């Protein structure tokens, strides 16, 4: 389903320096906002995924079946969703990136929590030509009470407190009983409200595995009132394999809001049953939306899989302002074929999780969707599975397009990640052929750990890396841990010809390596800004490099702002069930500064050749003579 139109407007309504001084649209240049996924009921809470179509810019779309799209990389997109609130789920994220009303990139998502008619706006700018276009779109969001009248709402209170139950709603004293009442009829949408301030239990549900368990469009939410969010203790999960449904699942939504789910597993002790909370299999709904939901103590919090099934081609997951932590396998293992949007979330390993390969092997996010948006998120990886000498190699925080979907579209923006042997990957998980994609990695803050050897790792071409800050901490290393290799590592050894020739551009980043000479495993060589194998169209320009603690320091761009710190890193150091805490491998506090150029830095006003980002890490428009790196002078 696509809905959209384009309109010319004058001043663009986003607050902040990023869009000050913009004029009207350039004649002959147009932008159109398309809704590529929203709920079937159009009522709150409503998770919407948007994409922009443009025409008239100098940047051209691909032709002749090619994948690389100049418009994805060369144009700048600034969003206003007409609905301002602050993300509360992320812990380690700069305040400037917590605004749910702002997004960057040609794809974006927003979750609306109340009924109303919202105006979505986007500004599209082409710096090379000076052309720009704006577009707006009205998004109506309905009242959920009108969608679920009377007995279509089931209110659950274990203590039989019906104070906040809507008039005419059914009354239930257990969540399991409410689930049982919904099963078997997939025609009529239902809503389950859990009373606030109470603990609920859930033994699991196989949704659609028989005609008696057919599952309708369903919203499961915290009830009205000011009490604490309902807590659901789980001994089972939601297993959606709706083989008995009368449709494909494309006519259904599954929406959850304001609930804390607690599972029986502990990654701190590597004990308990590791059940999966949400398993989306065949004929799963066209939209799985989770807003303000926390999920702790599961194998997978969300496991969205298809195993080659065409019955999941419609499936989209929107995860907003939610927390996934204390997992065994993956926090979110995403194989949605259509789209995935993760906004304002914290996907983080437990800070005391054991680094055991069996079975405590998880990572925060593994994604393989056709369209993937990760925006304003906080990721932390501590666990792993791959043995490397005397230790277990921790997995990347964000591992994207792991199955190598050709032409995948990826936006990772305004997020923060910590840990992993590589912090962020767009890379095959094993054997296979790497294909070109269109990916934008922008305005992210990356903190390595005691075994990180690449910050960004790519085996797929068609990637732009700009306005990121990447920091290696000064930590002790394990005996066979690799030394820092590259801030961006690109290797096309497993790629086809189009992959190898698709551009990779790395510019306007700040690259910091604080590792001291004594903490190197082998030789204290500087980490490469970009290390390339096989790719033939790689551009590296206007980056700030700072590696002050080597025997031969790299400090030409100093002085830089090394304080204050924006947050305290989480990594406490390597610890397994048989190896005590190696405290020397903990990430020290105080390293998460901006590293912006200070007076006297050669980086100030020095981005005079090659590509340079139009705005900076904070979204502020750069001056006439821009600086190198992710930040302008404070």
Steps between C-alpha positions, in 0.01 A plus 500: 500500500643837401340833576666828416502835334742789455448864587714809464539703818724790594668493839562151632355445848778306676644689796877525526798621307494212255226667300540868565530725201334266251309658215216355296502209261714506189283517185468160335617313809249292695486273801222262598448324832373144467364291784635152436351347814252595769236310696177373346287671764668844480462553874738578786757379567594523135842408362558648155790436261570769240713525188570800277477503120675790323536640149680787333825479695836457329553173684354229282332174583653169391451378145544174318426292807783652706463521879694811606271802525668842512184651650534281808853624567537851352175656621436600862162431661371680812173383658238655728216266607277764657512314832769593749600273786828380649621141480543358851629149425861576389751540783822598322391742229578871454201718596486651151406158359217426744244715318239267349384779269826509299645248256756485220520299180271401209306254721360579844248378756292656776256360753197713589356439848181707494218562257524805278592620153875544471697686235818323393756716319828426328764731358724356229821687414763440234812690613687463170232682298325703769168342402244416764142382536254466785199278539228453759252226568198483731492187719165442675516285814173380650367442850562139613193505726286539188673204335454267797157575650326293767606137520759549226714627791606250766621653828730288721548550874622214720364686805160569336560875504276629219544870577672576169309252285315665209121486517367176355840326488531135593658429839773237545719414795784343300686589185491136387120501524479816289729346237284186493190714446657665195621179334290326238348799323726692267228722353431755776781721639548478876674707765639369830567759773719401795432682825788721606688443822438124493705192417361268234609154381508352151553135412527550123282472193544325167316745279334342198646154531146358488155631414435537873795736533444734206604848605341831396643849481576560866623786718646411842559808709533648845166619627415857587618667818823624655624179659817316409513311175359148525762229541446170319703203625529246219548126490410498130489741209292602199565256217330630186477226237151570372463206263128475585420861420248593232751745351874553460544716808534808280160612629606500866693705756654399829555805723643517853559806715610588851580152641803350674553136397728293725633159399665222706851522353802677652806581290681594822493141626435331165204320657126464459288405202571718196155529344431730206248776570384585146551251217361623169481213255260427210200725428618743764329841516583775256600717798653401833521820707656520845506839671630566853548127558786348698613140444749341738603141567424325171686294240384730224281790595388517136574228244348594168582226254375361170726207398426579138124528543328740258220536755710754691577733210262764638638504852622815676620552857503843666677510837476840668632640829544149637767302685641154425757370747627191685460268201661167420500481120413826321303784645334554162566252220327660204431326170200709398475504123333838462621752758629548854512829691669526840473849648600637840577154642764353728625162381759415762661198655485482878809675636587188704422241234742210476701485177427128457473344156256230612227597511542869598596613150269786422527839334261795518389514135535280195299634211434382148200702388453642152467847656658562841487817708696532825465852638574654842584161650745386766680168451743308719656161425674286760433139402635281221542153357814483289808363684810708434810368670451536874168682489157535340462771235205724580246563227437840336237724655322539166543231235308601189411318177669189634348285223618735225171615343583673170377858486410518869436853626649587838502818710692500832491851642530697825576184700772385742664158515757349732704181491537206267801370311361732233260770616273516194483265204332500162640163420422137420480275802681215323540353154314643205522788256496862612282731292483876476259691724402859567602579857546821694695496830469851638530691830580195712732475800702176515705386798722197457597255771795292613482277190366734229721495192273675247234761575296471179540182297361468146503237231221671305544803279261792476567640849546858620664553841488862615478713815583213735725502807703181554702453820734219600550496878834443670447158657699191572468238229462126530802292399394438142271799445559678171639852515292780348496452124276756331228748580330383180590161353364418152568161342325384182663157485158331513328752273386495141615750236230759565575484871868565444436806282226656716626811681603509864547851634644582842509870583450757776559247779701536820731203557663462843731222620597539868674164537842540657810337354532270802148362452555376146524125458763526231623831355350842566429593140236769434158370408426567134228752424377277217636155413380374162523166322347458155262797485584732210301816582595600854521866606647615832504871577480766769524274802662597830759251626631495858720218632696666783635208705709312244879493500469727194184700583259624233392838636506735202134593548539588870391678712163327525228516766578197721245595768233497629389142453143453375448167684690223677576190290354171626776246434625360835746256344525139386337240728376149433359225720856367538711818462478767772449863408796641307467854630786630285275448196227734630431812295611803705254783567546846359574411138165584338579862416420673173866535392390813317786717368608778736672827420832423333390168347599452136156342443315832536382631163714241323238295313581669172517204259308177457161421649402670825179453697252785467418496872685358800443235767249725680310585181635855482574641155873536442646846432627630168842352575419168666729309729614142471345247735154442640482826698564863434688704760282531816 
